[in-house]
Amino acid sequence: MFKAVDIDIINSKNKKMKNELEIEYDYLKGKLDKKNIKIDEVKEKIKQFQVALPTWGVGTGGTRFARFPGIGEPQNIFEKIEDCAVINDLIGITQKVSPHFPWDNVNDFNELKNFADSFGIGFDVVNSNTFQDNLNDNLSFKYGSLTNSDQAIREKAIQVNIEAIENGKILDSKGITVWVGDGGNFPGQISFSKSLERYVSSMKKIYDSLPSDWTIYLEHKPYEPAFYSTVISDWGTSYFCAQELGDQAMCLVDLGHHLPNTNIEMIVSRLIDAKKLGGFHFNDSKFGDDDLDSGSINPYELFLIFNELTSANLKGKLKNIAYMIDQSHNVTDPIESLISSADEIALNYAKSLLVDYEELDHYQDNNDPIKCMQILKDAFKTDVSPIISYARYEKNNAIDPLSVYRSLNYKQKKSEVRKKNEGNSSGIV
């Protein structure tokens, strides 16, 4: 840690802001004391909180129409690690990254691990890619991967996942997320029944290759790239398949992978009760899978999700959850977006820690909807930013990470040593 950012720069900036931060923190402490909330306990939980960064997220995203790469773009996994290390040095809650294979394949994974270790960066859940063709052979995923009608293509997709697991083992990862774009664009194009059977059958082969201490995360999505039907289209299908696979299979909730107006927080609650909630991909959306910055559109929804998580945790119902950001930064500096998103995630987690759940249970049982809503709104409207900033300060991270980052002129400096990303291609990455 602090190999990517000079800690003296952070400390210098923090010194100028510390007095004002202490005033804000003490003021908030006084308000929370009246509610019998111990601010230092909330701060300690924030200091322990971690959310993984996506390696693909530090590159400029794009749409199916165009991609406009920025300066200093990372061209490989090593340069992605450098960018992620900058983010973690500044905010301190993103110590792990989530790689994507075969996008992030290297010749020597031990070398990659040692490189990441030198920056204080570890590896979270790995991701597999069978939604595009990566190898020069005649077996294409154009009409599906794990559910393809051609067994040879299904076996190829299975092997991609098994290789991702083997890579992850070297990197000390403990899980793999499997998302497939398999589905159909036209009625009658695929058999709904056969495609799901093939999915479960293929996933069982991947599941059987899992180390005993690993988890496999099933990610659902209602549409795109298949627009008429998607094989794993909703949380119910994901849950069914996870049950079919076994105890090491869990459901992953991507906040953008839902139809408009879906009650995501209720899905979270259902999966908790079913003991199958495994992880999150944080982002935000206006219309669909927009992959916008977390909390940029609907921060209240993000709070309500953490409300379910914190409530369940207090009741001893929550297992280990894999938190990760999954965004496409089309018009911003990806590092700035990820700093902002991680901060927003921590803020809404902290707000959920202010809720008096005994009081909420009481008013729920007594059918007082206004009081119930007021309890949640009071927590959500509380400015907890001094807690987040003070937690960073005590960990030697930046009180104001975005201003410190901008002072580094990081991307400009990297553009002088990194290969320029030519072209204006379409695509997510």
C-alpha positions as CSV (number, residue, x, y, z in Angstrom):
1,M,0.0,0.0,0.0
2,F,1.0,3.6,-0.8
3,K,3.3,2.5,-3.5
4,A,1.0,4.0,-6.1
5,V,0.5,7.3,-4.3
6,D,3.1,9.1,-2.2
7,I,1.8,9.0,1.3
8,D,3.4,12.4,2.0
9,I,1.1,14.0,-0.5
10,I,-1.9,12.4,1.2
11,N,-0.7,13.5,4.7
12,S,0.0,17.0,3.5
13,K,-3.5,17.4,2.1
14,N,-5.1,15.7,5.2
15,K,-3.2,18.1,7.5
16,K,-4.9,21.1,5.9
17,M,-8.4,19.5,6.2
18,K,-8.1,17.8,9.7
19,N,-9.4,20.7,11.8
20,E,-12.6,21.2,9.8
21,L,-13.2,17.4,9.7
22,E,-12.9,17.2,13.5
23,I,-15.5,20.0,13.8
24,E,-17.9,18.2,11.5
25,Y,-17.2,14.8,13.1
26,D,-17.8,16.2,16.6
27,Y,-21.0,17.9,15.5
28,L,-22.4,14.6,14.0
29,K,-21.3,12.8,17.2
30,G,-23.4,15.1,19.3
31,K,-26.4,14.4,17.1
32,L,-26.0,10.7,17.1
33,D,-25.3,10.6,20.9
34,K,-28.9,11.9,21.4
35,K,-30.1,8.8,19.5
36,N,-27.8,6.5,21.5
37,I,-25.8,5.7,18.4
38,K,-22.0,5.3,19.0
39,I,-20.3,7.1,16.2
40,D,-17.0,5.4,16.8
41,E,-18.5,2.0,16.4
42,V,-20.0,3.0,13.0
43,K,-16.6,4.3,12.0
44,E,-14.8,1.1,12.9
45,K,-17.3,-0.9,10.7
46,I,-16.6,1.4,7.8
47,K,-12.9,0.9,8.3
48,Q,-13.4,-2.9,8.0
49,F,-15.7,-2.7,5.0
50,Q,-14.3,-3.7,1.6
51,V,-15.6,-3.6,-2.0
52,A,-13.6,-5.1,-4.9
53,L,-12.7,-3.1,-8.0
54,P,-13.3,-4.6,-11.5
55,T,-10.1,-4.7,-13.5
56,W,-12.1,-3.8,-16.7
57,G,-13.6,-0.8,-14.9
58,V,-10.4,1.2,-14.9
59,G,-10.5,1.3,-18.7
60,T,-12.9,3.6,-20.6
61,G,-16.1,1.8,-21.4
62,G,-18.3,2.3,-24.4
63,T,-21.5,1.5,-26.1
64,R,-22.3,-0.6,-29.1
65,F,-22.0,2.6,-31.1
66,A,-18.6,3.9,-30.1
67,R,-15.9,4.0,-27.5
68,F,-13.9,7.2,-26.8
69,P,-10.7,6.1,-24.9
70,G,-9.1,8.6,-22.5
71,I,-5.4,9.3,-22.0
72,G,-3.2,7.0,-20.0
73,E,-5.5,4.0,-20.6
74,P,-4.3,0.7,-19.0
75,Q,-3.4,-1.8,-21.7
76,N,-3.0,-4.9,-19.6
77,I,-3.7,-6.4,-16.2
78,F,-0.5,-5.0,-14.7
79,E,-1.4,-1.5,-15.6
80,K,-4.9,-2.1,-14.4
81,I,-3.4,-3.1,-11.0
82,E,-1.5,0.1,-10.9
83,D,-4.7,2.1,-11.4
84,C,-6.6,0.1,-8.8
85,A,-3.7,0.6,-6.3
86,V,-4.1,4.4,-6.8
87,I,-7.7,4.1,-5.8
88,N,-7.1,2.0,-2.8
89,D,-4.2,4.2,-1.6
90,L,-6.7,7.1,-1.6
91,I,-9.8,5.4,-0.1
92,G,-8.6,2.3,1.6
93,I,-11.7,0.1,1.1
94,T,-10.8,-1.4,-2.3
95,Q,-7.9,-3.7,-1.4
96,K,-8.9,-6.4,-3.8
97,V,-9.6,-6.5,-7.6
98,S,-11.8,-8.8,-9.6
99,P,-10.1,-10.0,-12.8
100,H,-11.9,-11.2,-15.9
101,F,-10.6,-14.2,-17.9
102,P,-9.5,-14.5,-20.7
103,W,-9.4,-10.7,-20.9
104,D,-6.8,-10.6,-18.1
105,N,-4.8,-13.8,-19.0
106,V,-1.1,-13.6,-18.6
107,N,1.8,-16.0,-19.2
108,D,2.8,-16.2,-15.6
109,F,0.1,-15.8,-12.9
110,N,2.7,-16.1,-10.1
111,E,4.4,-13.0,-11.5
112,L,1.0,-11.3,-11.6
113,K,0.3,-12.2,-8.0
114,N,3.7,-10.9,-6.9
115,F,3.2,-7.7,-8.8
116,A,-0.2,-7.1,-7.1
117,D,1.2,-8.0,-3.7
118,S,3.8,-5.3,-4.1
119,F,1.0,-2.7,-4.3
120,G,-0.9,-4.2,-1.4
121,I,-3.6,-5.5,-3.8
122,G,-5.2,-8.9,-3.5
123,F,-7.6,-10.8,-5.8
124,D,-11.3,-11.2,-5.2
125,V,-13.8,-13.3,-7.1
126,V,-12.7,-14.1,-10.7
127,N,-15.0,-13.7,-13.7
128,S,-15.3,-15.8,-16.8
129,N,-16.1,-14.6,-20.4
130,T,-18.0,-16.9,-22.7
131,F,-20.1,-14.1,-24.2
132,Q,-17.6,-13.3,-26.9
133,D,-15.2,-15.3,-29.0
134,N,-11.6,-15.2,-27.8
135,L,-9.9,-18.0,-29.6
136,N,-9.2,-18.6,-33.2
137,D,-11.1,-21.7,-33.9
138,N,-14.4,-22.8,-35.5
139,L,-16.3,-23.1,-32.2
140,S,-18.1,-19.8,-31.8
141,F,-20.3,-18.6,-28.9
142,K,-22.5,-16.6,-31.3
143,Y,-25.5,-18.8,-30.5
144,G,-24.7,-19.5,-26.9
145,S,-22.0,-21.0,-24.7
146,L,-22.9,-23.2,-21.8
147,T,-26.4,-23.7,-23.3
148,N,-25.3,-24.1,-27.0
149,S,-27.0,-26.9,-28.9
150,D,-23.5,-28.1,-30.0
151,Q,-21.9,-30.1,-27.2
152,A,-18.4,-29.3,-28.4
153,I,-19.1,-25.6,-28.0
154,R,-20.5,-26.2,-24.5
155,E,-17.4,-28.1,-23.6
156,K,-15.3,-25.2,-24.8
157,A,-17.3,-22.8,-22.6
158,I,-16.9,-25.2,-19.6
159,Q,-13.1,-25.3,-20.2
160,V,-13.0,-21.4,-20.2
161,N,-14.5,-21.5,-16.8
162,I,-12.3,-24.2,-15.4
163,E,-9.2,-22.4,-16.7
164,A,-10.5,-19.2,-14.9
165,I,-10.7,-21.2,-11.7
166,E,-7.2,-22.6,-12.1
167,N,-5.9,-19.0,-12.7
168,G,-7.8,-17.8,-9.6
169,K,-6.3,-20.5,-7.4
170,I,-2.8,-19.1,-8.2
171,L,-4.0,-15.6,-7.3
172,D,-5.6,-16.8,-4.0
173,S,-9.1,-16.0,-5.2
174,K,-11.9,-17.9,-3.5
175,G,-14.7,-17.7,-6.0
176,I,-15.9,-17.4,-9.6
177,T,-18.8,-15.5,-11.1
178,V,-20.4,-17.0,-14.1
179,W,-22.6,-14.8,-16.4
180,V,-23.7,-15.9,-19.8
181,G,-25.4,-13.9,-22.5
182,D,-27.1,-17.1,-23.8
183,G,-30.6,-16.7,-25.1
184,G,-32.6,-15.9,-28.2
185,N,-33.7,-12.9,-30.2
186,F,-36.7,-14.5,-31.8
187,P,-39.7,-16.6,-30.7
188,G,-38.9,-20.2,-31.3
189,Q,-35.2,-19.7,-31.8
190,I,-34.3,-21.8,-28.8
191,S,-36.0,-24.3,-26.5
192,F,-36.6,-22.7,-23.1
193,S,-36.5,-26.1,-21.5
194,K,-33.5,-27.6,-23.3
195,S,-31.4,-24.5,-22.9
196,L,-31.9,-24.5,-19.1
197,E,-31.2,-28.2,-18.9
198,R,-27.9,-27.6,-20.8
199,Y,-27.0,-24.8,-18.5
200,V,-27.4,-26.8,-15.4
201,S,-25.6,-29.8,-16.9
202,S,-22.7,-27.5,-18.0
203,M,-22.5,-25.7,-14.7
204,K,-22.4,-29.0,-12.8
205,K,-19.1,-29.8,-14.6
206,I,-17.7,-26.4,-13.6
207,Y,-19.0,-26.9,-10.0
208,D,-17.3,-30.2,-9.7
209,S,-13.9,-28.5,-10.4
210,L,-14.3,-26.0,-7.6
211,P,-11.9,-26.2,-4.7
212,S,-13.7,-27.0,-1.4
213,D,-13.3,-23.5,-0.1
214,W,-14.5,-21.7,-3.2
215,T,-18.0,-20.3,-4.1
216,I,-19.5,-20.1,-7.6
217,Y,-21.7,-17.1,-8.1
218,L,-24.6,-17.2,-10.6
219,E,-25.4,-13.9,-12.2
220,H,-28.8,-13.3,-13.9
221,K,-29.9,-10.7,-16.4
222,P,-33.3,-10.3,-18.1
223,Y,-32.0,-9.2,-21.5
224,E,-29.0,-8.2,-23.6
225,P,-27.4,-9.4,-25.8
226,A,-30.4,-11.7,-26.2
227,F,-33.5,-9.5,-26.4
228,Y,-36.4,-12.0,-26.6
229,S,-35.3,-14.5,-24.0
230,T,-32.3,-15.0,-21.7
231,V,-31.6,-18.4,-20.1
232,I,-30.7,-17.1,-16.7
233,S,-33.1,-14.1,-16.7
234,D,-34.2,-13.5,-13.1
235,W,-33.4,-14.3,-9.5
236,G,-35.8,-17.2,-9.4
237,T,-34.1,-19.0,-12.2
238,S,-30.7,-18.2,-10.6
239,Y,-32.0,-19.5,-7.3
240,F,-33.3,-22.7,-8.9
241,C,-30.0,-23.4,-10.6
242,A,-28.0,-22.6,-7.4
243,Q,-30.1,-25.2,-5.6
244,E,-29.5,-27.7,-8.3
245,L,-25.7,-27.2,-8.1
246,G,-25.2,-27.4,-4.3
247,D,-24.1,-25.5,-1.2
248,Q,-21.1,-23.8,-2.9
249,A,-23.4,-22.2,-5.5
250,M,-24.8,-18.8,-4.6
251,C,-26.8,-16.1,-6.4
252,L,-25.2,-12.7,-7.4
253,V,-27.2,-9.6,-7.6
254,D,-26.1,-7.0,-10.2
255,L,-28.1,-3.8,-9.5
256,G,-28.5,-3.1,-13.2
257,H,-29.7,-6.6,-14.1
258,H,-33.4,-6.0,-13.5
259,L,-36.4,-4.7,-15.4
260,P,-37.5,-1.1,-14.7
261,N,-39.1,-0.6,-11.3
262,T,-38.1,-4.0,-10.0
263,N,-37.9,-4.0,-6.1
264,I,-34.3,-5.1,-5.8
265,E,-34.2,-4.8,-2.1
266,M,-37.0,-7.3,-1.8
267,I,-35.1,-9.7,-4.0
268,V,-32.1,-9.3,-1.6
269,S,-34.3,-10.1,1.3
270,R,-35.7,-13.2,-0.4
271,L,-32.3,-14.5,-1.3
272,I,-31.1,-13.9,2.3
273,D,-34.0,-15.9,3.7
274,A,-33.3,-18.7,1.1
275,K,-29.6,-18.7,2.2
276,K,-28.5,-18.1,-1.3
277,L,-27.4,-14.5,-1.4
278,G,-23.7,-14.6,-2.4
279,G,-22.7,-11.2,-3.7
280,F,-23.3,-7.9,-5.5
281,H,-22.2,-6.0,-8.5
282,F,-22.7,-2.4,-7.6
283,N,-23.8,0.2,-10.3
284,D,-26.8,2.4,-11.1
285,S,-29.2,2.7,-13.9
286,K,-32.0,4.8,-15.3
287,F,-33.5,2.5,-18.0
288,G,-31.7,-0.9,-17.9
289,D,-28.3,-2.3,-17.5
290,D,-26.7,1.2,-17.9
291,D,-23.7,0.4,-15.7
292,L,-23.7,4.0,-14.3
293,D,-21.8,5.1,-11.2
294,S,-23.2,3.7,-8.0
295,G,-25.6,6.1,-6.3
296,S,-25.6,8.5,-9.3
297,I,-29.3,7.9,-10.1
298,N,-31.0,6.3,-7.2
299,P,-29.0,6.5,-4.0
300,Y,-32.1,5.7,-1.9
301,E,-32.3,2.3,-3.5
302,L,-28.7,1.6,-2.6
303,F,-29.5,2.6,1.0
304,L,-32.6,0.3,1.1
305,I,-30.4,-2.6,-0.1
306,F,-27.9,-2.0,2.7
307,N,-30.9,-1.7,5.0
308,E,-31.8,-5.3,4.2
309,L,-28.2,-6.4,4.6
310,T,-27.6,-4.7,7.9
311,S,-30.9,-5.9,9.3
312,A,-30.2,-9.5,8.3
313,N,-26.7,-9.3,9.7
314,L,-27.9,-8.2,13.1
315,K,-30.2,-11.2,13.1
316,G,-27.4,-13.5,12.3
317,K,-28.9,-14.4,8.9
318,L,-26.1,-13.1,6.6
319,K,-23.3,-15.1,5.3
320,N,-20.1,-13.8,3.7
321,I,-21.0,-11.4,0.9
322,A,-18.8,-10.6,-2.1
323,Y,-19.1,-6.9,-2.8
324,M,-17.8,-5.6,-6.1
325,I,-18.3,-2.6,-8.4
326,D,-19.3,-3.3,-12.0
327,Q,-19.5,-0.2,-14.1
328,S,-18.8,1.2,-17.5
329,H,-17.2,4.6,-17.5
330,N,-18.0,6.0,-20.9
331,V,-17.5,9.8,-20.4
332,T,-15.5,10.1,-17.1
333,D,-12.1,9.3,-15.9
334,P,-12.7,5.7,-14.7
335,I,-10.5,6.3,-11.6
336,E,-12.6,9.3,-10.5
337,S,-15.8,7.3,-11.1
338,L,-14.6,4.4,-9.0
339,I,-13.5,6.7,-6.2
340,S,-16.9,8.3,-6.2
341,S,-18.7,5.0,-6.4
342,A,-16.8,3.4,-3.6
343,D,-17.4,6.5,-1.4
344,E,-21.2,6.3,-2.2
345,I,-21.3,2.6,-1.3
346,A,-19.6,3.2,2.0
347,L,-21.9,6.2,2.7
348,N,-25.1,4.2,2.3
349,Y,-23.7,1.3,4.3
350,A,-22.9,3.7,7.1
351,K,-26.5,5.2,6.9
352,S,-27.9,1.7,7.3
353,L,-26.0,1.4,10.5
354,L,-27.9,4.3,12.0
355,V,-31.3,2.5,11.7
356,D,-32.8,1.4,15.0
357,Y,-34.1,-2.0,13.9
358,E,-35.8,-2.8,17.1
359,E,-37.8,0.4,16.8
360,L,-38.5,-0.4,13.1
361,D,-39.7,-3.9,14.0
362,H,-42.0,-2.4,16.6
363,Y,-43.7,0.0,14.2
364,Q,-43.9,-2.6,11.5
365,D,-45.7,-5.0,13.9
366,N,-48.0,-2.2,14.9
367,N,-48.9,-1.3,11.3
368,D,-47.5,2.3,11.3
369,P,-46.3,2.9,7.8
370,I,-45.5,6.6,8.2
371,K,-43.3,6.0,11.3
372,C,-41.6,3.1,9.5
373,M,-40.8,5.2,6.5
374,Q,-39.7,8.1,8.7
375,I,-37.2,5.9,10.5
376,L,-35.5,4.9,7.2
377,K,-35.7,8.4,5.8
378,D,-34.1,9.9,8.9
379,A,-31.1,7.6,8.5
380,F,-30.9,8.2,4.8
381,K,-31.0,12.0,5.2
382,T,-28.2,12.0,7.8
383,D,-24.9,13.3,6.4
384,V,-22.5,10.6,7.4
385,S,-19.6,11.8,5.2
386,P,-17.6,12.9,8.3
387,I,-17.6,9.3,9.4
388,I,-16.3,8.0,6.1
389,S,-13.7,10.8,5.9
390,Y,-12.5,10.2,9.4
391,A,-12.3,6.5,8.8
392,R,-10.0,7.2,5.8
393,Y,-7.9,9.6,7.8
394,E,-7.3,7.1,10.6
395,K,-6.1,4.6,8.0
396,N,-3.8,7.1,6.4
397,N,-6.0,7.4,3.3
398,A,-7.2,10.7,1.9
399,I,-9.9,12.8,3.7
400,D,-10.9,14.1,0.2
401,P,-9.6,11.4,-2.2
402,L,-10.9,13.0,-5.4
403,S,-9.1,16.3,-4.8
404,V,-5.9,14.5,-4.0
405,Y,-6.2,12.4,-7.1
406,R,-6.7,15.4,-9.3
407,S,-3.6,17.0,-7.8
408,L,-1.5,14.0,-8.9
409,N,-2.1,14.6,-12.6
410,Y,-1.9,10.8,-12.8
411,K,-3.4,10.1,-16.2
412,Q,-1.4,12.8,-17.9
413,K,1.8,11.3,-16.5
414,K,0.8,7.7,-17.4
415,S,0.0,8.9,-21.0
416,E,3.7,9.6,-21.4
417,V,4.7,6.0,-20.6
418,R,1.8,3.9,-21.6
419,K,1.0,2.8,-25.1
420,K,-1.7,5.0,-26.6
421,N,-5.0,3.2,-27.2
422,E,-5.7,3.9,-30.8
423,G,-9.1,3.8,-32.6
424,N,-12.7,4.5,-31.9
425,S,-14.2,1.1,-31.5
426,S,-17.5,0.0,-30.1
427,G,-17.8,-2.3,-27.2
428,I,-17.8,-2.3,-23.4
429,V,-14.0,-2.5,-22.9
